[in-house]
Amino acid sequence: MTDLSGKRALFILTSVSQFPESDRLTGFYMDEMAIPYWALRDAGVEIDFASIKGGEAPADPSSIGEEGDRKPSVQRFLDDGDAMADLQTSKAIGDVEIDQYDGLFLPGGHGTMWDFAQSDELANFVGHMFDKGGIVGAVCHGPAGLLSATTSGGVPIVADRKINAFTDAEEREVGLADVVPYLLETELRAKGAKFEATSDKFSAYAVRDGNIVTGQNPASAEPVARLLVEAFADTQLTNAA
């Protein structure tokens, strides 16, 4: 097993728990967080949680599953009191020192569509991490957090990079293309991303381009996790703390 002892990662989660002007609940997708979480933790990475507003980060109830029928990583997370406590007391991103970390990861969930791209602080975090050569990972709707991020020279970090995310076709398939504030694939392409995806909707697909790792949908959490471990193993950053 890869030994990543001494590495630190920051998982950043949405603070949006409900679709605007609707009773429909949302949040982050539990398996998109838990699968990469345990892949990195088991390799020795220390992980902290932050969210846009801080406090308890809301999980999309539909992503938790029923007891006895959950993905093993999700059940393991729910059973871990320390991990759950960390999740329920996430730091607001404005209270986090990003230079303490070797990389960050943005789990998806539809909640991200209303607060990731809209957060200047998140954009600054992602851009800074990219500039210093740290790992920037995201899955499904999590790449919304890459949209507003630029290099120190003002270039979108996704420009000319192989990127993928929840596709426009998948958004239409779930009936939310007219509900979300923008279509993620369309906006990533507009920023100059070399968008890659599988045409087999909802099938696993992940891509790494240098220090950026992205995945297409919930099924992509496992290949994203493998690429994150690979990317963290490659980085030579040392912690500032």
FIKOLZA-1660 file (N, C-alpha, C; in steps of 0.1 Angstrom, whole numbers, plus 5000, padded with zeros to 4 digits):
% residues 241
   i   px   py   pz ch aa at
   1 5008 4988 5000  A  M  N
   1 5000 5000 5000  A  M CA
   1 5009 5012 5000  A  M  C
   2 5005 5022 4993  A  T  N
   2 5012 5035 4992  A  T CA
   2 5012 5042 5006  A  T  C
   3 5023 5047 5010  A  D  N
   3 5024 5053 5023  A  D CA
   3 5025 5068 5021  A  D  C
   4 5014 5075 5025  A  L  N
   4 5013 5090 5023  A  L CA
   4 5014 5097 5037  A  L  C
   5 5020 5090 5047  A  S  N
   5 5021 5096 5060  A  S CA
   5 5028 5110 5059  A  S  C
   6 5022 5119 5066  A  G  N
   6 5028 5133 5066  A  G CA
   6 5021 5142 5057  A  G  C
   7 5013 5136 5048  A  K  N
   7 5005 5145 5039  A  K CA
   7 4992 5149 5045  A  K  C
   8 4987 5161 5041  A  R  N
   8 4974 5166 5047  A  R CA
   8 4965 5170 5035  A  R  C
   9 4953 5167 5037  A  A  N
   9 4943 5171 5027  A  A CA
   9 4931 5178 5033  A  A  C
  10 4925 5188 5026  A  L  N
  10 4913 5195 5030  A  L CA
  10 4902 5191 5021  A  L  C
  11 4891 5185 5027  A  F  N
  11 4879 5182 5020  A  F CA
  11 4870 5194 5022  A  F  C
  12 4865 5200 5011  A  I  N
  12 4856 5212 5012  A  I CA
  12 4842 5208 5007  A  I  C
  13 4832 5211 5015  A  L  N
  13 4819 5206 5012  A  L CA
  13 4809 5218 5010  A  L  C
  14 4798 5215 5003  A  T  N
  14 4788 5225 5002  A  T CA
  14 4781 5228 5015  A  T  C
  15 4775 5240 5017  A  S  N
  15 4767 5243 5028  A  S CA
  15 4752 5244 5025  A  S  C
  16 4749 5241 5012  A  V  N
  16 4735 5242 5007  A  V CA
  16 4728 5229 5010  A  V  C
  17 4717 5229 5017  A  S  N
  17 4710 5217 5021  A  S CA
  17 4697 5215 5014  A  S  C
  18 4693 5225 5006  A  Q  N
  18 4679 5225 5000  A  Q CA
  18 4679 5232 4987  A  Q  C
  19 4672 5227 4977  A  F  N
  19 4671 5234 4965  A  F CA
  19 4664 5247 4967  A  F  C
  20 4669 5258 4962  A  P  N
  20 4662 5271 4964  A  P CA
  20 4648 5270 4959  A  P  C
  21 4639 5277 4966  A  E  N
  21 4625 5277 4963  A  E CA
  21 4619 5264 4961  A  E  C
  22 4623 5254 4969  A  S  N
  22 4618 5241 4968  A  S CA
  22 4620 5234 4981  A  S  C
  23 4611 5223 4984  A  D  N
  23 4613 5215 4996  A  D CA
  23 4623 5204 4994  A  D  C
  24 4628 5203 4982  A  R  N
  24 4637 5191 4979  A  R CA
  24 4650 5193 4986  A  R  C
  25 4655 5183 4993  A  L  N
  25 4667 5184 5001  A  L CA
  25 4679 5180 4991  A  L  C
  26 4690 5186 4994  A  T  N
  26 4703 5183 4987  A  T CA
  26 4714 5184 4997  A  T  C
  27 4726 5186 4992  A  G  N
  27 4738 5187 5000  A  G CA
  27 4749 5180 4993  A  G  C
  28 4759 5175 5000  A  F  N
  28 4770 5168 4993  A  F CA
  28 4766 5153 4992  A  F  C
  29 4772 5146 4983  A  Y  N
  29 4770 5132 4981  A  Y CA
  29 4779 5124 4990  A  Y  C
  30 4773 5116 4999  A  M  N
  30 4781 5109 5009  A  M CA
  30 4791 5099 5004  A  M  C
  31 4788 5092 4993  A  D  N
  31 4798 5082 4988  A  D CA
  31 4809 5089 4981  A  D  C
  32 4806 5101 4975  A  E  N
  32 4816 5108 4968  A  E CA
  32 4826 5114 4977  A  E  C
  33 4822 5116 4990  A  M  N
  33 4831 5120 5000  A  M CA
  33 4838 5108 5007  A  M  C
  34 4830 5098 5011  A  A  N
  34 4835 5087 5019  A  A CA
  34 4845 5078 5012  A  A  C
  35 4843 5075 4999  A  I  N
  35 4852 5066 4992  A  I CA
  35 4866 5073 4991  A  I  C
  36 4868 5085 4986  A  P  N
  36 4881 5091 4986  A  P CA
  36 4887 5093 5000  A  P  C
  37 4878 5096 5009  A  Y  N
  37 4882 5099 5023  A  Y CA
  37 4890 5087 5028  A  Y  C
  38 4884 5075 5027  A  W  N
  38 4891 5063 5033  A  W CA
  38 4903 5059 5024  A  W  C
  39 4902 5061 5011  A  A  N
  39 4914 5058 5003  A  A CA
  39 4926 5066 5008  A  A  C
  40 4924 5078 5010  A  L  N
  40 4935 5087 5015  A  L CA
  40 4939 5084 5030  A  L  C
  41 4929 5083 5038  A  R  N
  41 4931 5080 5052  A  R CA
  41 4939 5067 5054  A  R  C
  42 4935 5057 5047  A  D  N
  42 4941 5044 5048  A  D CA
  42 4956 5044 5043  A  D  C
  43 4959 5054 5035  A  A  N
  43 4973 5056 5030  A  A CA
  43 4981 5065 5039  A  A  C
  44 4975 5070 5050  A  G  N
  44 4982 5078 5059  A  G CA
  44 4980 5093 5059  A  G  C
  45 4971 5098 5050  A  V  N
  45 4968 5112 5048  A  V CA
  45 4960 5117 5060  A  V  C
  46 4963 5128 5066  A  E  N
  46 4955 5135 5076  A  E CA
  46 4945 5144 5069  A  E  C
  47 4932 5143 5072  A  I  N
  47 4922 5150 5065  A  I CA
  47 4914 5158 5074  A  I  C
  48 4912 5171 5070  A  D  N
  48 4903 5180 5077  A  D CA
  48 4891 5184 5068  A  D  C
  49 4880 5188 5075  A  F  N
  49 4868 5192 5067  A  F CA
  49 4866 5207 5068  A  F  C
  50 4862 5213 5057  A  A  N
  50 4858 5227 5057  A  A CA
  50 4845 5227 5049  A  A  C
  51 4837 5238 5050  A  S  N
  51 4826 5240 5042  A  S CA
  51 4824 5255 5039  A  S  C
  52 4816 5258 5030  A  I  N
  52 4815 5272 5026  A  I CA
  52 4811 5281 5039  A  I  C
  53 4802 5277 5047  A  K  N
  53 4798 5285 5058  A  K CA
  53 4803 5279 5071  A  K  C
  54 4808 5267 5072  A  G  N
  54 4812 5261 5084  A  G CA
  54 4801 5254 5092  A  G  C
  55 4804 5247 5102  A  G  N
  55 4794 5240 5109  A  G CA
  55 4791 5226 5103  A  G  C
  56 4780 5221 5106  A  E  N
  56 4776 5208 5101  A  E CA
  56 4773 5208 5086  A  E  C
  57 4781 5201 5078  A  A  N
  57 4779 5200 5064  A  A CA
  57 4768 5191 5060  A  A  C
  58 4758 5195 5052  A  P  N
  58 4747 5187 5050  A  P CA
  58 4749 5176 5039  A  P  C
  59 4746 5164 5042  A  A  N
  59 4747 5153 5032  A  A CA
  59 4733 5151 5026  A  A  C
  60 4733 5149 5013  A  D  N
  60 4721 5147 5006  A  D CA
  60 4715 5133 5011  A  D  C
  61 4703 5134 5017  A  P  N
  61 4698 5122 5023  A  P CA
  61 4697 5110 5013  A  P  C
  62 4695 5113 5000  A  S  N
  62 4694 5102 4991  A  S CA
  62 4707 5095 4989  A  S  C
  63 4718 5101 4993  A  S  N
  63 4732 5095 4991  A  S CA
  63 4736 5086 5003  A  S  C
  64 4729 5087 5013  A  I  N
  64 4733 5079 5025  A  I CA
  64 4729 5064 5024  A  I  C
  65 4717 5062 5019  A  G  N
  65 4713 5048 5017  A  G CA
  65 4707 5043 5030  A  G  C
  66 4701 5031 5028  A  E  N
  66 4695 5024 5039  A  E CA
  66 4705 5015 5047  A  E  C
  67 4703 5014 5060  A  E  N
  67 4711 5005 5068  A  E CA
  67 4711 4991 5062  A  E  C
  68 4722 4985 5060  A  G  N
  68 4723 4971 5055  A  G CA
  68 4724 4971 5040  A  G  C
  69 4723 4983 5034  A  D  N
  69 4724 4984 5019  A  D CA
  69 4732 4996 5015  A  D  C
  70 4742 4999 5023  A  R  N
  70 4750 5010 5020  A  R CA
  70 4764 5006 5014  A  R  C
  71 4770 5015 5007  A  K  N
  71 4784 5012 5003  A  K CA
  71 4793 5011 5015  A  K  C
  72 4802 5002 5015  A  P  N
  72 4810 4999 5027  A  P CA
  72 4817 5012 5032  A  P  C
  73 4822 5020 5023  A  S  N
  73 4829 5033 5028  A  S CA
  73 4819 5042 5035  A  S  C
  74 4807 5043 5030  A  V  N
  74 4797 5051 5037  A  V CA
  74 4794 5046 5051  A  V  C
  75 4791 5033 5052  A  Q  N
  75 4788 5027 5065  A  Q CA
  75 4800 5029 5074  A  Q  C
  76 4812 5027 5069  A  R  N
  76 4824 5028 5078  A  R CA
  76 4825 5042 5083  A  R  C
  77 4822 5052 5074  A  F  N
  77 4822 5066 5079  A  F CA
  77 4812 5069 5089  A  F  C
  78 4800 5064 5087  A  L  N
  78 4789 5066 5096  A  L CA
  78 4792 5060 5110  A  L  C
  79 4799 5049 5110  A  D  N
  79 4802 5042 5122  A  D CA
  79 4814 5048 5130  A  D  C
  80 4821 5057 5123  A  D  N
  80 4833 5063 5129  A  D CA
  80 4830 5076 5136  A  D  C
  81 4830 5075 5149  A  G  N
  81 4825 5087 5157  A  G CA
  81 4834 5099 5155  A  G  C
  82 4847 5097 5154  A  D  N
  82 4856 5109 5152  A  D CA
  82 4854 5115 5138  A  D  C
  83 4853 5107 5128  A  A  N
  83 4851 5112 5115  A  A CA
  83 4838 5120 5114  A  A  C
  84 4827 5114 5120  A  M  N
  84 4814 5121 5120  A  M CA
  84 4815 5134 5128  A  M  C
  85 4822 5134 5139  A  A  N
  85 4823 5147 5146  A  A CA
  85 4831 5157 5138  A  A  C
  86 4841 5153 5131  A  D  N
  86 4848 5163 5122  A  D CA
  86 4839 5168 5112  A  D  C
  87 4831 5160 5106  A  L  N
  87 4821 5164 5095  A  L CA
  87 4811 5174 5101  A  L  C
  88 4807 5172 5113  A  Q  N
  88 4796 5180 5119  A  Q CA
  88 4802 5193 5124  A  Q  C
  89 4815 5195 5125  A  T  N
  89 4821 5207 5130  A  T CA
  89 4831 5213 5120  A  T  C
  90 4827 5212 5107  A  S  N
  90 4836 5217 5096  A  S CA
  90 4839 5232 5098  A  S  C
  91 4851 5235 5095  A  K  N
  91 4855 5249 5095  A  K CA
  91 4850 5257 5083  A  K  C
  92 4846 5269 5086  A  A  N
  92 4843 5278 5074  A  A CA
  92 4856 5280 5066  A  A  C
  93 4855 5280 5053  A  I  N
  93 4868 5281 5045  A  I CA
  93 4875 5294 5048  A  I  C
  94 4868 5304 5053  A  G  N
  94 4876 5317 5056  A  G CA
  94 4884 5315 5069  A  G  C
  95 4882 5305 5076  A  D  N
  95 4890 5303 5089  A  D CA
  95 4901 5292 5087  A  D  C
  96 4904 5288 5074  A  V  N
  96 4913 5278 5072  A  V CA
  96 4926 5284 5065  A  V  C
  97 4938 5279 5070  A  E  N
  97 4950 5283 5063  A  E CA
  97 4954 5273 5053  A  E  C
  98 4952 5276 5040  A  I  N
  98 4953 5266 5030  A  I CA
  98 4967 5261 5028  A  I  C
  99 4978 5269 5032  A  D  N
  99 4991 5264 5031  A  D CA
  99 4995 5253 5040  A  D  C
 100 4986 5249 5049  A  Q  N
 100 4988 5238 5058  A  Q CA
 100 4986 5224 5050  A  Q  C
 101 4981 5225 5038  A  Y  N
 101 4976 5213 5031  A  Y CA
 101 4984 5211 5018  A  Y  C
 102 4985 5198 5015  A  D  N
 102 4992 5193 5003  A  D CA
 102 4982 5192 4991  A  D  C
 103 4969 5193 4995  A  G  N
 103 4959 5192 4984  A  G CA
 103 4945 5194 4990  A  G  C
 104 4935 5195 4981  A  L  N
 104 4921 5197 4985  A  L CA
 104 4913 5188 4976  A  L  C
 105 4901 5185 4981  A  F  N
 105 4892 5177 4974  A  F CA
 105 4878 5182 4976  A  F  C
 106 4870 5182 4964  A  L  N
 106 4857 5188 4964  A  L CA
 106 4847 5177 4961  A  L  C
 107 4840 5171 4970  A  P  N
 107 4829 5161 4967  A  P CA
 107 4818 5168 4960  A  P  C
 108 4810 5161 4953  A  G  N
 108 4799 5167 4946  A  G CA
 108 4786 5166 4954  A  G  C
 109 4775 5166 4947  A  G  N
 109 4762 5168 4952  A  G CA
 109 4756 5181 4947  A  G  C
 110 4743 5181 4944  A  H  N
 110 4737 5193 4937  A  H CA
 110 4738 5206 4945  A  H  C
 111 4740 5205 4959  A  G  N
 111 4742 5217 4966  A  G CA
 111 4753 5226 4962  A  G  C
 112 4764 5219 4957  A  T  N
 112 4776 5227 4952  A  T CA
 112 4772 5237 4941  A  T  C
 113 4762 5234 4934  A  M  N
 113 4758 5243 4922  A  M CA
 113 4754 5257 4927  A  M  C
 114 4751 5258 4939  A  W  N
 114 4746 5271 4944  A  W CA
 114 4756 5278 4953  A  W  C
 115 4767 5272 4957  A  D  N
 115 4777 5279 4965  A  D CA
 115 4791 5277 4962  A  D  C
 116 4795 5268 4953  A  F  N
 116 4809 5266 4950  A  F CA
 116 4815 5277 4941  A  F  C
 117 4809 5278 4929  A  A  N
 117 4814 5287 4919  A  A CA
 117 4811 5302 4924  A  A  C
 118 4802 5303 4933  A  Q  N
 118 4798 5317 4938  A  Q CA
 118 4807 5322 4949  A  Q  C
 119 4816 5313 4954  A  S  N
 119 4825 5317 4965  A  S CA
 119 4838 5322 4961  A  S  C
 120 4841 5335 4964  A  D  N
 120 4854 5340 4961  A  D CA
 120 4865 5333 4969  A  D  C
 121 4862 5330 4981  A  E  N
 121 4872 5324 4990  A  E CA
 121 4876 5310 4985  A  E  C
 122 4866 5302 4980  A  L  N
 122 4869 5289 4975  A  L CA
 122 4877 5291 4962  A  L  C
 123 4873 5300 4953  A  A  N
 123 4881 5303 4941  A  A CA
 123 4896 5306 4944  A  A  C
 124 4898 5314 4955  A  N  N
 124 4911 5318 4959  A  N CA
 124 4919 5306 4964  A  N  C
 125 4912 5297 4972  A  F  N
 125 4918 5285 4977  A  F CA
 125 4923 5276 4966  A  F  C
 126 4914 5273 4957  A  V  N
 126 4917 5264 4946  A  V CA
 126 4928 5269 4937  A  V  C
 127 4927 5282 4934  A  G  N
 127 4938 5288 4926  A  G CA
 127 4951 5288 4932  A  G  C
 128 4952 5291 4945  A  H  N
 128 4964 5290 4953  A  H CA
 128 4970 5276 4953  A  H  C
 129 4961 5266 4956  A  M  N
 129 4966 5253 4957  A  M CA
 129 4972 5248 4943  A  M  C
 130 4965 5252 4933  A  F  N
 130 4970 5249 4919  A  F CA
 130 4983 5255 4917  A  F  C
 131 4985 5268 4920  A  D  N
 131 4997 5275 4917  A  D CA
 131 5009 5269 4925  A  D  C
 132 5007 5264 4937  A  K  N
 132 5018 5259 4944  A  K CA
 132 5021 5244 4941  A  K  C
 133 5013 5239 4932  A  G  N
 133 5016 5225 4928  A  G CA
 133 5009 5215 4937  A  G  C
 134 5000 5219 4945  A  G  N
 134 4992 5210 4953  A  G CA
 134 4981 5203 4945  A  G  C
 135 4975 5193 4951  A  I  N
 135 4965 5185 4944  A  I CA
 135 4952 5192 4945  A  I  C
 136 4945 5192 4934  A  V  N
 136 4931 5197 4933  A  V CA
 136 4923 5186 4927  A  V  C
 137 4914 5181 4936  A  G  N
 137 4905 5170 4932  A  G CA
 137 4890 5173 4933  A  G  C
 138 4882 5168 4925  A  A  N
 138 4868 5170 4925  A  A CA
 138 4860 5159 4918  A  A  C
 139 4848 5157 4922  A  V  N
 139 4840 5147 4915  A  V CA
 139 4826 5151 4913  A  V  C
 140 4820 5147 4902  A  C  N
 140 4805 5149 4899  A  C CA
 140 4803 5164 4898  A  C  C
 141 4795 5170 4907  A  H  N
 141 4793 5184 4907  A  H CA
 141 4803 5192 4914  A  H  C
 142 4813 5185 4921  A  G  N
 142 4823 5192 4928  A  G CA
 142 4832 5201 4919  A  G  C
 143 4834 5198 4906  A  P  N
 143 4842 5207 4898  A  P CA
 143 4836 5220 4896  A  P  C
 144 4824 5223 4901  A  A  N
 144 4818 5236 4901  A  A CA
 144 4828 5245 4909  A  A  C
 145 4835 5240 4918  A  G  N
 145 4845 5248 4926  A  G CA
 145 4857 5251 4918  A  G  C
 146 4859 5246 4906  A  L  N
 146 4870 5250 4898  A  L CA
 146 4867 5261 4888  A  L  C
 147 4854 5264 4886  A  L  N
 147 4850 5273 4876  A  L CA
 147 4855 5287 4878  A  L  C
 148 4855 5292 4890  A  S  N
 148 4859 5306 4893  A  S CA
 148 4874 5307 4896  A  S  C
 149 4881 5296 4897  A  A  N
 149 4895 5296 4902  A  A CA
 149 4904 5299 4890  A  A  C
 150 4914 5308 4893  A  T  N
 150 4924 5312 4883  A  T CA
 150 4938 5310 4888  A  T  C
 151 4948 5310 4879  A  T  N
 151 4961 5311 4884  A  T CA
 151 4964 5325 4888  A  T  C
 152 4976 5327 4894  A  S  N
 152 4980 5340 4898  A  S CA
 152 4981 5350 4886  A  S  C
 153 4982 5345 4874  A  G  N
 153 4982 5353 4862  A  G CA
 153 4968 5355 4857  A  G  C
 154 4957 5350 4863  A  G  N
 154 4944 5353 4859  A  G CA
 154 4938 5343 4849  A  G  C
 155 4945 5332 4846  A  V  N
 155 4941 5322 4837  A  V CA
 155 4932 5312 4844  A  V  C
 156 4920 5308 4839  A  P  N
 156 4913 5297 4845  A  P CA
 156 4921 5285 4847  A  P  C
 157 4921 5279 4859  A  I  N
 157 4930 5267 4861  A  I CA
 157 4925 5255 4852  A  I  C
 158 4913 5255 4847  A  V  N
 158 4909 5244 4839  A  V CA
 158 4912 5246 4824  A  V  C
 159 4917 5258 4821  A  A  N
 159 4920 5261 4807  A  A CA
 159 4931 5251 4801  A  A  C
 160 4928 5245 4790  A  D  N
 160 4937 5235 4783  A  D CA
 160 4940 5223 4792  A  D  C
 161 4932 5220 4802  A  R  N
 161 4934 5208 4810  A  R CA
 161 4923 5198 4808  A  R  C
 162 4927 5185 4808  A  K  N
 162 4917 5175 4807  A  K CA
 162 4908 5175 4820  A  K  C
 163 4896 5177 4819  A  I  N
 163 4886 5178 4830  A  I CA
 163 4874 5171 4827  A  I  C
 164 4868 5165 4837  A  N  N
 164 4854 5160 4836  A  N CA
 164 4846 5162 4848  A  N  C
 165 4833 5160 4847  A  A  N
 165 4824 5164 4857  A  A CA
 165 4810 5158 4853  A  A  C
 166 4800 5160 4861  A  F  N
 166 4786 5156 4857  A  F CA
 166 4783 5163 4844  A  F  C
 167 4779 5155 4834  A  T  N
 167 4777 5160 4821  A  T CA
 167 4763 5167 4819  A  T  C
 168 4762 5175 4809  A  D  N
 168 4749 5181 4806  A  D CA
 168 4739 5170 4803  A  D  C
 169 4743 5159 4796  A  A  N
 169 4734 5148 4793  A  A CA
 169 4729 5142 4805  A  A  C
 170 4738 5140 4815  A  E  N
 170 4733 5134 4828  A  E CA
 170 4724 5143 4835  A  E  C
 171 4727 5156 4835  A  E  N
 171 4718 5166 4842  A  E CA
 171 4704 5165 4836  A  E  C
 172 4703 5164 4822  A  R  N
 172 4690 5163 4816  A  R CA
 172 4683 5150 4819  A  R  C
 173 4691 5140 4820  A  E  N
 173 4686 5126 4823  A  E CA
 173 4679 5126 4837  A  E  C
 174 4685 5133 4847  A  V  N
 174 4679 5134 4860  A  V CA
 174 4668 5144 4862  A  V  C
 175 4665 5152 4851  A  G  N
 175 4655 5161 4851  A  G CA
 175 4658 5174 4858  A  G  C
 176 4670 5178 4859  A  L  N
 176 4674 5190 4867  A  L CA
 176 4681 5201 4858  A  L  C
 177 4681 5199 4845  A  A  N
 177 4688 5208 4836  A  A CA
 177 4682 5222 4837  A  A  C
 178 4669 5223 4840  A  D  N
 178 4662 5236 4840  A  D CA
 178 4661 5241 4855  A  D  C
 179 4667 5233 4864  A  V  N
 179 4666 5237 4878  A  V CA
 179 4679 5243 4883  A  V  C
 180 4690 5236 4879  A  V  N
 180 4703 5241 4884  A  V CA
 180 4706 5255 4877  A  V  C
 181 4714 5263 4884  A  P  N
 181 4717 5277 4879  A  P CA
 181 4725 5277 4866  A  P  C
 182 4732 5267 4863  A  Y  N
 182 4740 5266 4851  A  Y CA
 182 4743 5251 4848  A  Y  C
 183 4747 5248 4836  A  L  N
 183 4751 5234 4833  A  L CA
 183 4766 5234 4834  A  L  C
 184 4771 5224 4842  A  L  N
 184 4785 5224 4846  A  L CA
 184 4794 5221 4834  A  L  C
 185 4791 5211 4826  A  E  N
 185 4799 5208 4815  A  E CA
 185 4800 5220 4805  A  E  C
 186 4789 5227 4803  A  T  N
 186 4789 5238 4794  A  T CA
 186 4799 5249 4799  A  T  C
 187 4798 5252 4812  A  E  N
 187 4806 5262 4818  A  E CA
 187 4821 5259 4819  A  E  C
 188 4824 5246 4821  A  L  N
 188 4838 5242 4821  A  L CA
 188 4844 5243 4807  A  L  C
 189 4836 5239 4797  A  R  N
 189 4841 5241 4783  A  R CA
 189 4843 5256 4780  A  R  C
 190 4834 5265 4785  A  A  N
 190 4835 5279 4782  A  A CA
 190 4848 5285 4789  A  A  C
 191 4853 5278 4799  A  K  N
 191 4865 5283 4806  A  K CA
 191 4877 5277 4799  A  K  C
 192 4875 5269 4789  A  G  N
 192 4887 5264 4781  A  G CA
 192 4891 5250 4785  A  G  C
 193 4883 5243 4793  A  A  N
 193 4886 5229 4797  A  A CA
 193 4885 5220 4785  A  A  C
 194 4894 5210 4784  A  K  N
 194 4894 5199 4775  A  K CA
 194 4885 5189 4781  A  K  C
 195 4872 5191 4780  A  F  N
 195 4862 5182 4787  A  F CA
 195 4862 5168 4781  A  F  C
 196 4864 5158 4790  A  E  N
 196 4864 5144 4787  A  E CA
 196 4853 5137 4795  A  E  C
 197 4846 5128 4788  A  A  N
 197 4836 5121 4795  A  A CA
 197 4833 5108 4788  A  A  C
 198 4827 5099 4795  A  T  N
 198 4821 5087 4788  A  T CA
 198 4807 5090 4783  A  T  C
 199 4804 5085 4771  A  S  N
 199 4790 5087 4766  A  S CA
 199 4780 5078 4773  A  S  C
 200 4785 5068 4780  A  D  N
 200 4777 5059 4788  A  D CA
 200 4773 5065 4801  A  D  C
 201 4761 5072 4800  A  K  N
 201 4757 5080 4812  A  K CA
 201 4757 5073 4825  A  K  C
 202 4762 5079 4835  A  F  N
 202 4763 5074 4849  A  F CA
 202 4773 5063 4851  A  F  C
 203 4781 5060 4841  A  S  N
 203 4792 5051 4843  A  S CA
 203 4804 5058 4848  A  S  C
 204 4813 5050 4854  A  A  N
 204 4825 5055 4860  A  A CA
 204 4835 5061 4850  A  A  C
 205 4840 5073 4853  A  Y  N
 205 4850 5079 4844  A  Y CA
 205 4858 5089 4853  A  Y  C
 206 4871 5088 4852  A  A  N
 206 4879 5098 4860  A  A CA
 206 4892 5101 4851  A  A  C
 207 4897 5113 4853  A  V  N
 207 4909 5117 4846  A  V CA
 207 4918 5125 4855  A  V  C
 208 4931 5123 4852  A  R  N
 208 4941 5131 4859  A  R CA
 208 4949 5139 4849  A  R  C
 209 4950 5152 4851  A  D  N
 209 4959 5160 4843  A  D CA
 209 4968 5168 4852  A  D  C
 210 4980 5162 4854  A  G  N
 210 4990 5169 4863  A  G CA
 210 4985 5168 4877  A  G  C
 211 4983 5179 4883  A  N  N
 211 4978 5179 4897  A  N CA
 211 4963 5181 4899  A  N  C
 212 4956 5180 4888  A  I  N
 212 4941 5181 4888  A  I CA
 212 4935 5167 4886  A  I  C
 213 4927 5162 4895  A  V  N
 213 4919 5150 4893  A  V CA
 213 4905 5152 4894  A  V  C
 214 4897 5148 4883  A  T  N
 214 4883 5150 4883  A  T CA
 214 4876 5137 4879  A  T  C
 215 4863 5136 4884  A  G  N
 215 4855 5124 4881  A  G CA
 215 4841 5129 4877  A  G  C
 216 4834 5120 4869  A  Q  N
 216 4822 5124 4862  A  Q CA
 216 4809 5124 4871  A  Q  C
 217 4808 5114 4880  A  N  N
 217 4795 5111 4886  A  N CA
 217 4797 5103 4898  A  N  C
 218 4787 5099 4906  A  P  N
 218 4789 5091 4918  A  P CA
 218 4797 5078 4916  A  P  C
 219 4794 5072 4904  A  A  N
 219 4801 5059 4901  A  A CA
 219 4816 5061 4900  A  A  C
 220 4820 5074 4898  A  S  N
 220 4834 5077 4895  A  S CA
 220 4842 5079 4908  A  S  C
 221 4836 5078 4920  A  A  N
 221 4843 5081 4932  A  A CA
 221 4855 5071 4934  A  A  C
 222 4853 5059 4930  A  E  N
 222 4864 5049 4933  A  E CA
 222 4876 5052 4923  A  E  C
 223 4874 5054 4910  A  P  N
 223 4886 5057 4902  A  P CA
 223 4892 5071 4906  A  P  C
 224 4884 5080 4910  A  V  N
 224 4889 5093 4915  A  V CA
 224 4898 5090 4927  A  V  C
 225 4894 5082 4936  A  A  N
 225 4901 5079 4948  A  A CA
 225 4915 5073 4945  A  A  C
 226 4915 5064 4935  A  R  N
 226 4928 5058 4931  A  R CA
 226 4937 5069 4925  A  R  C
 227 4932 5077 4917  A  L  N
 227 4940 5088 4911  A  L CA
 227 4945 5098 4921  A  L  C
 228 4937 5101 4931  A  L  N
 228 4941 5110 4942  A  L CA
 228 4953 5104 4949  A  L  C
 229 4952 5091 4953  A  V  N
 229 4963 5085 4960  A  V CA
 229 4976 5086 4951  A  V  C
 230 4975 5083 4938  A  E  N
 230 4986 5084 4929  A  E CA
 230 4992 5099 4929  A  E  C
 231 4983 5108 4928  A  A  N
 231 4987 5122 4927  A  A CA
 231 4994 5127 4940  A  A  C
 232 4988 5123 4951  A  F  N
 232 4994 5127 4964  A  F CA
 232 5008 5121 4965  A  F  C
 233 5009 5109 4960  A  A  N
 233 5022 5102 4961  A  A CA
 233 5033 5109 4953  A  A  C
 234 5028 5115 4942  A  D  N
 234 5038 5122 4933  A  D CA
 234 5042 5136 4938  A  D  C
 235 5033 5143 4946  A  T  N
 235 5036 5156 4950  A  T CA
 235 5048 5156 4960  A  T  C
 236 5056 5166 4959  A  Q  N
 236 5068 5168 4968  A  Q CA
 236 5066 5180 4977  A  Q  C
 237 5054 5185 4978  A  L  N
 237 5052 5196 4987  A  L CA
 237 5055 5192 5002  A  L  C
 238 5059 5202 5010  A  T  N
 238 5061 5200 5024  A  T CA
 238 5051 5210 5031  A  T  C
 239 5046 5205 5042  A  N  N
 239 5036 5214 5049  A  N CA
 239 5043 5226 5055  A  N  C
 240 5035 5237 5055  A  A  N
 240 5040 5249 5061  A  A CA
 240 5039 5249 5076  A  A  C
 241 5029 5241 5081  A  A  N
 241 5027 5241 5095  A  A CA
 241 5037 5233 5103  A  A  C
% end
